Amino acid sequence: MKNINDIKKIAVVGSGTMGVGIAQVFAQYNYPVILFDVNANALEKAKNILNKNLDFLVEKSKISAEEKTNIYNRVTFETQAEQVIADFIIEAIIENETAKKELFKSLANYNTPDCIFATNTSTIPITKIANGIPNPERVLGVHYFNPAHIMKLVEIIAGVQTDKNIAQICYDLMKHIGKTPIMASDAPGFIVNRVARHYYVESLKIAEENISNIETIDILMENAGFKMGPFKLMDLIGVDVNFSVTNSIYNLFYQDAKFRPSRIQQQLVDAGNHGRKTGKGFYEYK
């Protein structure tokens, strides 16, 4: 693969909020997209999310009703792995190294050796994911931020074996679809999650030590210039997802105390209170 002109078709694996958002962006830029999930019910939910996202754009006069139809029709919803054949495949599945490796090994059976395999992992080292995958030089990290169809920033992470030309092609591809890509090293948390971790961890420590309550902390941070306070943001991202990322970075840094996960967050996860998606997290949502 020489440049982005060689990328004609996109596949997104995982039809959760992140996967739908990624699929939507590519479809808006005229790419035919396969949105794959083994769970048919999850795909039905994905169709509703995509429709809702596009309806919002129509209401805001960002796109016309005709454009909405065209964008939606560029997305094919698929439950059979052997149908996931594309030039660029990005996974947005569970944050689990084994699951991601097995997925890419399976998809390698149906795709050409130069098909790009991109992972949307938040913290798992790209080098570890690529190890054992056929043609590991085509594996890299392309890390979007939630909501993927709105947030501009995308991290491009090359592993030890990643072909630098592949990384550049993905960088150019992200620019082509209106994103702001940055190159990051294959280090724990990459750039954003490492920098942002203390926005959450320190806020949680303040709450744990009863120095202040979550509402006040959020108000203070928003008045300091942040668009959203840490607890509101964790509820939006998913308390469970945020907690998983913190645990991963904590372990990747060999239990460095400054990344210690919070028992408050652990309790919410154990109770199934994962934020907006469950109706309750640090706050309650109707």
HELIX and SHEET records of a PDB file:
HELIX    1   1 ILE A    4  ASP A    6  5                                   3    
HELIX    2   2 THR A   17  GLN A   28  1                                  12    
HELIX    3   3 ALA A   40  GLU A   59  1                                  20    
HELIX    4   4 ALA A   65  ASN A   73  1                                   9    
HELIX    5   5 ALA A   81  GLN A   83  5                                   3    
HELIX    6   6 GLU A   97  LEU A  107  1                                  11    
HELIX    7   7 ILE A  126  ALA A  130  1                                   5    
HELIX    8   8 PRO A  136  ARG A  138  5                                   3    
HELIX    9   9 LYS A  164  HIS A  176  1                                  13    
HELIX   10  10 VAL A  192  GLU A  208  1                                  17    
HELIX   11  11 ILE A  214  ASN A  223  1                                  10    
HELIX   12  12 PRO A  230  ILE A  237  1                                   8    
HELIX   13  13 VAL A  239  LEU A  252  1                                  14    
HELIX   14  14 ALA A  257  PHE A  259  5                                   3    
HELIX   15  15 ARG A  263  ASP A  270  1                                   8    
HELIX   16  16 ARG A  276  THR A  278  5                                   3    
SHEET    1   A 8 VAL A  75  GLU A  78  0                                        
SHEET    2   A 8 VAL A  33  PHE A  36  1                                        
SHEET    3   A 8 ILE A  10  VAL A  13  1                                        
SHEET    4   A 8 PHE A  88  GLU A  91  1                                        
SHEET    5   A 8 ILE A 116  THR A 119  1                                        
SHEET    6   A 8 VAL A 139  TYR A 144  1                                        
SHEET    7   A 8 LEU A 153  ALA A 158 -1                                        
SHEET    8   A 8 THR A 180  ALA A 184  1                                        
END                                                                             
